Structures are given as structure tokens and as C-alpha cells.
Amino acid sequence: IDKANKTYALAPFKKAQAKGIKVLCTEIEREGQDACDQGLKLIQASESRMIDTGKLTDAEKKQLKTDLQKGGDLIRDGMNLFDRSQQVSQHTFETTQYTKARKAAAMKIGELK
């Protein structure tokens, strides 16, 4: 850069910026992964109750709905963190399993209303 008839090297600043972005994105990605994994585990733990909801009591249906909503919310939050990281770092993430679990949970929540 040439400012006020002086030339400044940008390489050290770009290197520091890249390192800062990497540190920030690594933390965001870790938090996103943790949230998605927690949501996936919660939904997977509810699968046996999702199969035949006709046999569940009203209290069990209410608990199932709560668990599925919480799992879906965790996955949504984690994927939002992945999106924030991707916008800055251009990293991409494999989210198919999370998307499928969230969709299954949303469909079952619709049935439980």
C-alpha cells in the first residue's frame, strides 16, 4: 500500500489476519459440531418412540415432542454456526446426517400436534 508517499508491506498483516480467521473459525466449527452432535444424539435416542406413537401415553408423546424439538433446535443452531464459519473461511461441512435427522424430527413433530 502506498500512503502519504510511503510504502507499507501488507504481507505480515494478511498473515496475521488469516491466522486470526483460522482460530476464530476453528472455535465456531467446534461449537457447531458439538451442537449438531448433541441434537443428533437426542433425535436418535428418540427413534424407538418415533416408530409407533400410537402406543405412547399423552405424557410420553409430550416428552417425545419436547426431545425432538430440542434436538432439531440444537442441529439448527449448529448448522448456523457452520454457515457463519463458511462465510468467512470458505470451509464446507458434511451435514447430510444432521439434515436428515432434523427433517425426520420435524415430520414427527407435525404428527404429534
C-alpha positions in Angstrom: 0.0 0.0 0.0 1.2 3.5 -0.8 0.1 6.1 1.7 1.5 9.6 2.1 4.4 8.7 -0.2 5.3 5.8 2.0 5.0 2.1 1.0 3.9 -0.4 3.6 4.2 -4.2 3.3 0.8 -5.9 3.7 2.1 -9.5 3.9 2.6 -9.5 7.7 -0.9 -8.1 8.2 -2.5 -10.5 5.8 -0.7 -13.4 7.5 -2.0 -12.3 11.0 -5.5 -11.8 9.6 -5.5 -15.3 8.1 -4.3 -16.8 11.4 -6.9 -14.9 13.3 -9.7 -16.1 11.0 -8.5 -19.7 11.3 -8.5 -19.6 15.1 -12.0 -18.0 15.2 -13.4 -20.4 12.6 -12.0 -23.4 14.3 -13.7 -22.4 17.5 -17.0 -21.7 15.7 -16.8 -25.0 13.8 -16.1 -26.9 17.1 -19.2 -25.4 18.7 -21.3 -26.1 15.7 -20.1 -29.7 15.6 -20.9 -30.1 19.3 -24.4 -28.7 18.9 -25.2 -30.8 15.9 -23.9 -34.0 17.5 -25.9 -33.3 20.7 -29.1 -32.7 18.6 -28.4 -35.9 16.5 -27.9 -38.0 19.6 -31.2 -36.7 21.1 -33.1 -37.4 18.0 -31.5 -40.9 17.6 -32.3 -41.7 21.2 -36.0 -40.9 20.4 -36.2 -43.2 17.4 -37.8 -46.1 19.1 -40.6 -43.9 20.4 -41.0 -42.3 16.9 -41.8 -45.6 15.3 -45.2 -46.2 16.9 -46.5 -43.2 18.6 -50.0 -44.8 18.9 -48.7 -46.8 21.9 -47.4 -43.8 23.8 -49.3 -42.1 26.6 -50.1 -38.4 26.3 -47.2 -37.6 28.7 -44.8 -39.8 26.6 -45.9 -38.0 23.4 -45.4 -34.6 25.0 -41.9 -35.7 26.1 -41.1 -37.1 22.7 -42.2 -33.8 21.1 -40.0 -31.8 23.5 -37.0 -34.0 22.9 -37.4 -33.8 19.1 -37.8 -30.0 19.2 -34.7 -29.7 21.4 -32.7 -31.9 19.0 -33.9 -30.0 16.0 -33.1 -26.7 17.7 -29.6 -27.9 18.5 -29.0 -29.0 14.9 -30.3 -25.7 13.6 -28.0 -23.8 15.9 -25.0 -25.9 15.0 -25.7 -25.5 11.3 -26.0 -21.8 11.7 -22.5 -21.8 13.3 -21.2 -23.8 10.3 -22.8 -21.2 8.0 -21.1 -18.4 9.8 -17.7 -20.1 9.6 -18.2 -20.9 5.9 -18.9 -17.3 5.1 -15.6 -16.3 6.5 -13.3 -19.3 5.9 -15.0 -20.9 2.8 -14.8 -24.3 4.6 -17.6 -26.7 3.7 -19.1 -29.3 6.0 -20.9 -32.6 5.6 -24.3 -32.1 7.1 -26.4 -34.7 5.5 -26.9 -36.8 8.6 -28.0 -33.7 10.6 -30.3 -32.6 7.8 -32.0 -36.0 7.6 -32.4 -36.2 11.4 -33.8 -32.7 11.6 -36.3 -33.4 8.8 -37.4 -36.7 10.4 -37.9 -34.9 13.7 -39.9 -32.1 12.1 -42.2 -34.6 10.3 -42.8 -36.5 13.6 -43.5 -33.2 15.5 -46.1 -32.4 12.8 -47.8 -35.7 13.5 -47.8 -35.2 17.3 -49.7 -31.9 17.2 
